[in-house]
Amino acid sequence: MKVPFIDLSLQHDPIRKELDSALRRVADSNQFYGKEVTAFEEAWAKYCGAKYCVACSSGTSALELALRSCGVGMSVFADEVVVPVNTFIATAEAVTAVGAVVRFADVSQLTNNLSPDTLRPALSIRTAAIIPVYLYGQPAPLGPIAHVVGSPGTVPIIVDAAQAHGAWGEGGTVRVGGEEHADLTCFSFYPTKNLGAFGDAGAVTTNDYNKVDFMRLYLDHGRSTHHGHILKGYNHRMAAIQAAVLRTKLPHLNEWNAKRRELARRYHRKLEDLSDIIRPQYSGEYVFHLYVVKATHRKALQNHLTGWEIGTGLHYPVPLHKTPAYQTDEFFLNAECIAKELLSLPLYPGMTFDQVDFVCGKIKEFYRKLP
């Protein structure tokens, strides 16, 4: 049985007529920004429970726009932004793009996310923002993190929710994107995300209109009218074709997330008796963008699964402070230990329970044969 790491056709085929109609609508309109984007912004803000949504060209752009809207990087001193060291590099790149300094923080061994305990050592008088990452679709403890930061509004909390579309934050009481303790929440709609476009796309949700006004200006060359450039901006616009695809997929997101949870629950049961595998936490808040275990003998296990045509992934094998781009002499015990063991198993809408059982069976076979 072949089990690819991901197969988007299983998601797209059942709604192909809807998608074709959306693409034709954009082509027929000859409007490649504008109305489609506005309609998606309204739909995504409503879904997340936020007042406003600003659509943009990528998740990385969303992070940059959020940081700029908070004035990060504008200080005469070197602004620092706290970033968990176990994340995709885009989280740090956005900080660099606005002229601020990345200040890395360790992550929790239990959740792989930023926690109050791992945040505290990274804070300083130069901290200008904090970016908790909701890694693999699991929200970080935002309320306790905000408590560590101090008075509301003192240090902006910008959530990187690139992998958490539709998750429930704040203890399961509110949708990610509308959380009380998040000043802004950033999303990526890269094609493999829980809600994915047909290319790069992103968005920021917030309840602060002043930040919305700035972001809308900045992402469209800083202009208030066609030739009225009132600030130095950039081109971070979302294309209408991506907005149309996202609008078409959005009504299916809850169903797809429910399927992800079902598959994760199956993995949980099938792997519970393996001492060599540490399973991720399971909760109703988690939307399982990825199902990531900690595995002993990871490389050999990965090779074994590849031999059976089972796709796997590594998210992320090198903590950011060990990459050439952001290399430092710092030591982050939890992140460095986690990075050596993390292994992403196949999980996506359209995957079957039989495929999960096959993957788990081959994992058990591997560990039974170890000397």
Secondary structure, DSSP 4 states (H G I P E B T S, - for coil): --B-S--THHHHGGGHHHHHHHHHHHHHHT-SSTHHHHHHHHHHHHHHT-SEEEEES-HHHHHHHHHHHTTTT-SSS--EEEEESSS-THHHHHHHHTT-EEEEE---TTTSS--HHHHGGG--TTEEEE--B-GGG----HHHHHHHH-STTSS-BEEE-TT-TT-EETTTTEETTS-TT-SEEEEE--TTSSS--SS--EEEEES-HHHHHHHHHHHBTTEEETTEE-S---B-PPPHHHHHHHHHHGGGHHHHHHHHHHHHHHHHHHHTT-TTEEPPP--TT---SSEEEEETTHHHHHHHHHHTTB--B-S-SS-GGGSTTT--S---HHHHHHHTTEEEEP--TT--HHHHHHHHHHHHHHHHT--
